[in-house]
């Protein structure tokens, strides 16, 4: 490859690195795995029931009802043993306030299952944003039950656009009738900025230019 092509290739891959860095922004959710940095806080039974005002789980507020903080009682989505059940003694709502940019698009993702101790075929959870608007409602259903050792976690996600410099994200149990203590299990919560269209365009153009140079180099060797 000539010096000129080397310089062009360096510029292309530099642009790609810049675009990729912008596209993979850090998770805005703090403690999305509910693990407090690995600090065990639940009793020997493997879970604690926490109510409104509890500060046991770092970075999360319990706004209504109560949750079960799971520490080793069942399989976690990421294997660390930590997750939550949104129905402790009653249906609950938990929340966290994020620093966001007005007008920026974001994607919220999380793992979802149901409490296998009394799984009733379906669990539900609503995700609510700033101003009380519903970002999305997720359902989890199985034709055969899960188990403590195999929770059969499924991924869920919703896109939203921030309307201010802070966004309140809330998970609200949808299991309200006759289901005080067995609800939706949640783990691995993340919120990431969605790359702007211009960023994707730059990446596509960059990959196209890199591919073109590779083809020219191959042809040169072939000749």
N, C-alpha and C positions, 0 to 999 in steps of 0.2 A: 504494500500500500504506500502511496506517495505521501510526503510530508503534508501536502495540502489536504489529502483525504483524512489523515490522522487528526489534523486540526479541526476539520469539519465534524468528524466523529466525536471528538472531545466536546465540541459545542453542543451537539445533539444530545449526547448522554448526560451532559450537565443540565440541559433543559429538562430532560426526563427525570433526573433526580430531584430537581426543584419542584416539578409538578407532583411527583409521587409523595414528596414530603408534605405538600399542602393537602394532598388527598387523604393522607393517613393521620389526621390530627388525633391528639390524645383523647381518650375517653373522658368526657366531662363528668360522668357519674363517679362519686367517691364511694369506695367500699361497695362496689356493685355485686360482690360475692358474699356480702354480709358476714365476713370472716374477721373483722376487726384486726386485720394484719396477722391472723393466725392465733390470736389470743383466745384460749378456750374459756368460755364464761358460763356455759350451761351445766347443770348438775349431771350426776352420773347416769340419769335416765336418758340423756341425749337431747333434751330440749327444755326451753324455758318459755313460759307464757308471760308475755309482756304487754302492758296496757298503755293507755294514753299518758303521755308525759315521760315515758321511759326514755332514758338516754343510754341504755345498755349497748345498743347497736350503733357504732360510730356512724355519724353523718346522716342518719335517718331519723325522722320524726314519726311517731305513731299518733295520728290525728283523731282516730275514732276506733272503737272496739278494742280488740286485742289480737295479737299474733302469737304463733309458736316460733321461737328462734331455734332452728334445728342445728345441733352440733353433734354429728355422728349418728343420729337416730336412723336416718336413711341415706341412701346414695345421693350425693350432690351432683349437679350437672357437670362441674369441673373437677370432681373427684376429691375436693378438700374436706368434705363432710358438712359444709355450712350451706344453709338455704333458709327460707322462711315458709310458713303456712299462713295464708292471709286470714284464716279462721282459727283463732285461738279459742277463747271462751265465747267469742261473738265475732261477726264479720268485721273486718278492720279496714282502715285506710292508712297507708304509709306514704311519706313524701320526702322529697329533697329538692332544694332550690339550686339551680344551675346558673352559672354565668354564661350568657349567650350574646349574640349579636343580632340586633333587630334586622329582619329581612333575610337572615341566613337560614338555609334549609338544613335540617338535621334528621338523623335516623336513630330511632330508639329501638334497641333489640334486647331480648331477654329469653331465658329458658323457662318453660312452663310445664308443670305436671299436676297431679292431684294427690291428696293424702291417701295412701293405700290402705290405711287402717279401716276406712269406711267409704271406699270410693263408690260413688253413685252413678257412674257412667259419664258424667260431664262436670267440669268445673269452669268457672267464668271469672274474668277480671276486666275491669275498665281502667284505662289509662287516661288521666285527666291532666290537662295543661293549665297554664296561667289563665286566670279569668274564669275558670270553671268549665271551659270547653273540653269536650271529650276528644282526645286524639285518636282513640280506637278502642274496640272491645275485642278481647281474645277469648276464644273457647278452646277447651281441651277435652277430647272425648276418646274413649277406647271401646273396642268390642270385647276385649278381654282385660282383666285387671292388671295393674302394675304391682310391684312389690317393694319392700324396704330395700332389697338388694338390687333391684332393677326398676328404677323409677320411670323408665321410658320417656325421658325428657324430650320435649319438642321445642324448636325455636320459633319465636314470634317476633314481629317487628312492625313499626309504624313510622311513616315520615311526617314531619311537621315543620312549620316555619315559625321562628321566634318573632315575637312582636315587641320585644323590649330587651334591655340588657340583662334581665334575669328571667328565668322560666321555672315555675314550680311544676315538678313532675310528681303525680300521685298515682299509686296503685290502689284500687278499691275492689274489695271482694264482691263478686257477683253471686256468691252462694249465700243467700239470705234466709231462705225459708226452710225451717226444720233441719238446719245444717250448722249448728253452733260451732262445731269443733273440727270439721273436716272440710278444708277448702282448697283453693288453688295454691300450689307450691311454686315459688318464684326463685330464680337464681340468675347469676351472670348478667346483670343489668348493665347496659352500655348506651351512651349517647355520643354520636360522632357527627361532625360537620360533613355535609355532602359537598363534594367538589363542585365548583362552579362550572358551567358548560365550557367556558374559555379554557379552563384547566384541562378538561378532557380533550378538547380540540388540540391543545398544544402537545399532549401525550400521543394522540393519534398521528399527528403530523411528524412528531419526532420518531416514532416507531417506523413510519413509512420511509423517512429519509434514511434511517439506519438500515432498513431492509434493502433499499435501493443501492446503498454503498456496498453492502455485502454481496449483492447480485453482481455488481460491476467488478468487484474483486474476484469473484468466482469465474466470471467470464474471462478476465485477464489471464488467470492461471490456465484456463481451458485453451486459450489461444496460444 
